[in-house]
Amino acid sequence: MAKTSSTKKKTKKKAPAKETWRKRQAKRLRRILFRAAIWSFSLFIFAILAFTLFNPPTTWTMQSEKARLGRLDHQWVPIEEIAPVMARSVVAAEDANFCDHWGFDVNAIRAAIEEGGSRGASTISQQVVKNVYLWQGRSWVRKALETAITPFVEMAWSKRRIVEVYLNIAEFDEGVFGVEAAARHYFGVGPEALSASQAARLAMVLPNPRGRSASRPTSAQIKRASSIIDGAATINKDGRADCFQ
């Protein structure tokens, strides 16, 4: 009987040791995950702050198109060397309330929901985040990351900087990225020489750059470009272009 009691006592002593080992491993794992989260967040903040001063050298979309086509037409140009009407046209076409929101256009989101998701509601800020930091395609993971990153970009970058980056990384035709390459590709002029009509046509192709042409627009696309000309003039008059001019 005494031996049996002794054996039971020894068996009971092993349980706390195993429990302690598990706690130690769990604590170690939490520490590793915490450090990884800190490093990831620090890298993320660095990437956002770095591009306030330095231009993004490339994007996932550019590299995938270069691999697919074997070529890429892209040349960065500062916003000071882009015709102001080009910036106004893009904002009028893609995000007319750009100066009035902090990354998300609630009214556009509400309208998209009411229409069953048939129309887009992404702001220029969201598109910049997607193109610079993320990847193309529809997925909840990408959309969640885009939603999380956009407010940080809005806080760190000026509105003018966001427009500048957008104009330089947007796709205007197959393998043609940025307004400098687009202006020469379609019209044979530099971005500083774009007219209101040319700027509107470039802005018109942005939702579907591989399915539209700024130099050979359809009648419907000509009407769309005409409305963009009016929209660009409107936001210039009512102050909705002040934040990036």
C-alpha positions in Angstrom: 0.0 0.0 0.0 2.8 2.4 0.9 4.5 1.8 -2.5 1.3 2.5 -4.4 0.8 5.8 -2.5 4.4 6.7 -3.3 4.0 6.0 -7.0 0.9 8.1 -7.2 2.7 11.0 -5.6 5.5 10.8 -8.2 3.0 10.7 -11.0 1.3 13.9 -9.7 4.7 15.7 -9.7 5.1 15.2 -13.5 2.0 17.1 -14.4 3.1 20.5 -13.2 6.4 20.1 -15.0 4.7 19.4 -18.3 2.3 22.3 -17.7 5.2 24.6 -17.0 6.9 23.6 -20.2 3.8 24.3 -22.2 3.4 27.7 -20.6 7.1 28.4 -21.3 6.6 27.5 -25.0 3.4 29.5 -25.2 5.1 32.5 -23.7 8.0 32.1 -26.1 5.6 31.9 -29.1 3.8 35.1 -27.9 7.1 36.9 -27.6 8.2 35.8 -31.2 4.8 36.9 -32.6 4.9 40.2 -30.8 8.4 40.9 -32.1 7.4 39.9 -35.6 4.4 42.2 -35.4 6.6 45.1 -34.2 9.0 44.6 -37.0 6.3 44.3 -39.6 4.6 47.5 -38.3 7.9 49.3 -38.3 8.7 48.2 -41.9 5.2 49.2 -42.9 5.5 52.7 -41.4 9.0 53.1 -42.9 7.6 52.2 -46.4 4.9 54.9 -46.0 7.2 57.6 -44.7 9.9 56.8 -47.3 7.6 57.5 -50.2 6.8 60.9 -48.9 10.4 61.8 -50.0 11.4 59.1 -52.5 9.4 57.9 -55.6 8.2 54.3 -55.7 10.6 52.6 -58.1 8.0 50.2 -59.4 4.8 48.4 -58.6 3.6 44.8 -58.6 1.4 45.6 -61.7 4.3 47.1 -63.6 6.5 44.1 -62.9 3.8 41.6 -63.9 3.2 43.5 -67.1 6.9 43.7 -67.9 7.2 39.9 -67.4 4.1 39.3 -69.6 5.0 41.8 -72.4 8.7 41.8 -72.2 8.7 45.6 -72.1 7.5 48.6 -70.0 7.0 52.2 -70.9 7.3 54.4 -67.8 9.1 57.5 -66.8 8.6 59.4 -63.6 7.8 63.1 -63.8 7.3 65.5 -61.0 3.8 67.0 -60.6 5.3 70.5 -61.4 6.0 69.2 -64.9 2.4 68.0 -65.5 -0.3 70.2 -66.9 -2.5 71.2 -64.0 -5.6 70.3 -66.0 -4.3 66.7 -66.1 -4.5 66.4 -62.3 -7.9 68.1 -62.2 -9.2 65.8 -65.0 -8.1 62.6 -63.1 -9.6 63.8 -59.9 -12.8 64.8 -61.6 -13.1 61.5 -63.3 -12.0 59.2 -60.5 -12.6 60.9 -57.2 -14.3 64.3 -57.4 -14.5 64.7 -53.6 -10.8 63.8 -53.2 -10.1 67.0 -51.2 -13.0 66.5 -48.9 -12.3 63.0 -47.5 -9.6 61.3 -45.6 -9.2 58.2 -47.8 -12.8 56.9 -48.1 -15.8 58.5 -49.9 -18.7 57.4 -47.7 -21.3 58.7 -50.2 -19.7 56.7 -53.1 -19.6 53.6 -50.9 -23.3 54.0 -50.1 -24.2 54.5 -53.7 -22.1 51.4 -54.7 -24.0 49.3 -52.1 -27.4 50.6 -53.3 -26.5 49.6 -56.9 -25.4 46.2 -55.8 -21.7 46.6 -56.2 -22.0 47.3 -59.9 -19.9 50.5 -59.6 -16.6 51.1 -57.9 -16.2 53.3 -54.8 -12.4 53.3 -54.4 -10.9 56.7 -53.9 -7.6 57.8 -55.5 -6.0 57.3 -52.1 -7.1 53.6 -52.0 -6.0 53.1 -55.6 -2.5 54.4 -54.8 -2.3 52.1 -51.8 -3.4 49.1 -53.9 -0.9 49.9 -56.7 2.1 50.9 -54.5 1.9 48.5 -51.6 -0.4 45.6 -52.6 -1.5 43.7 -55.7 -4.4 43.6 -58.2 -7.4 41.4 -58.1 -10.4 41.0 -55.9 -9.9 39.4 -52.5 -11.1 40.2 -49.0 -7.5 40.0 -47.8 -6.3 42.7 -50.2 -9.3 44.8 -49.5 -8.8 44.6 -45.8 -5.1 45.5 -46.1 -6.0 48.4 -48.4 -8.6 49.7 -45.9 -6.0 49.5 -43.0 -3.2 51.2 -44.9 -5.1 54.0 -46.6 -5.6 56.2 -43.4 -1.9 56.0 -42.7 -1.0 57.2 -46.2 -3.6 60.0 -45.9 -2.0 61.1 -42.6 1.6 60.9 -43.9 1.3 62.1 -47.4 0.0 65.4 -48.7 -3.0 65.3 -51.1 -0.7 66.8 -53.8 1.8 63.9 -53.2 -1.0 61.3 -53.5 -2.1 62.8 -56.8 1.5 62.9 -58.0 2.1 59.3 -57.3 -1.2 58.3 -58.8 -0.4 60.1 -62.1 2.9 58.4 -62.3 1.9 54.8 -61.6 -1.6 54.5 -63.2 -1.8 52.3 -66.2 -3.0 54.0 -69.4 -2.5 51.2 -72.0 -0.9 47.8 -72.2 2.6 48.3 -70.8 2.2 52.1 -70.6 2.3 53.5 -67.1 2.3 57.1 -65.8 1.2 60.3 -67.5 4.5 61.0 -69.1 4.6 57.8 -71.1 0.8 58.1 -71.8 1.0 61.6 -73.1 3.8 60.7 -75.6 2.2 57.3 -76.4 -1.2 58.8 -77.4 -0.5 62.3 -78.4 3.2 62.7 -79.0 3.6 65.5 -76.4 5.1 65.9 -73.0 2.8 65.9 -69.9 3.3 69.6 -69.5 1.7 70.3 -72.9 -1.5 68.4 -72.5 -4.6 70.3 -73.4 -7.9 70.0 -71.5 -9.3 67.6 -74.2 -6.2 65.4 -74.2 -6.1 65.3 -70.4 -9.8 64.3 -70.3 -9.3 61.5 -72.7 -6.4 60.2 -70.7 -8.5 60.3 -67.6 -11.3 58.6 -69.4 -9.3 55.4 -70.1 -8.3 54.9 -66.4 -11.1 52.6 -65.3 -10.3 50.2 -68.2 -6.9 51.1 -69.8 -6.7 47.9 -71.9 -10.2 48.3 -73.3 -10.2 52.0 -74.0 -8.1 54.2 -76.2 -7.4 58.0 -75.7 -6.5 58.4 -79.3 -9.4 56.4 -80.8 -12.3 56.8 -78.5 -15.8 55.6 -79.2 -18.7 58.1 -79.4 -19.7 57.1 -75.8 -16.1 57.7 -74.6 -16.0 61.1 -76.3 -19.1 62.1 -74.3 -17.5 60.8 -71.2 -14.3 62.9 -71.9 -16.5 65.9 -72.5 -18.2 65.4 -69.0 -14.7 65.1 -67.5 -13.7 68.5 -69.1 -16.7 70.0 -67.4 -16.0 68.3 -64.1 -12.4 69.4 -64.1 -13.5 73.0 -64.6 -16.1 72.7 -61.9 -13.8 71.4 -59.2 -11.3 74.1 -60.1 -14.0 76.8 -59.6 -15.6 75.4 -56.4 -12.4 74.8 -54.6 -12.4 71.0 -54.7 -9.0 71.1 -56.5 -7.3 73.4 -54.0 -5.7 70.6 -51.9 -3.5 69.4 -54.8 -2.8 72.6 -56.8 
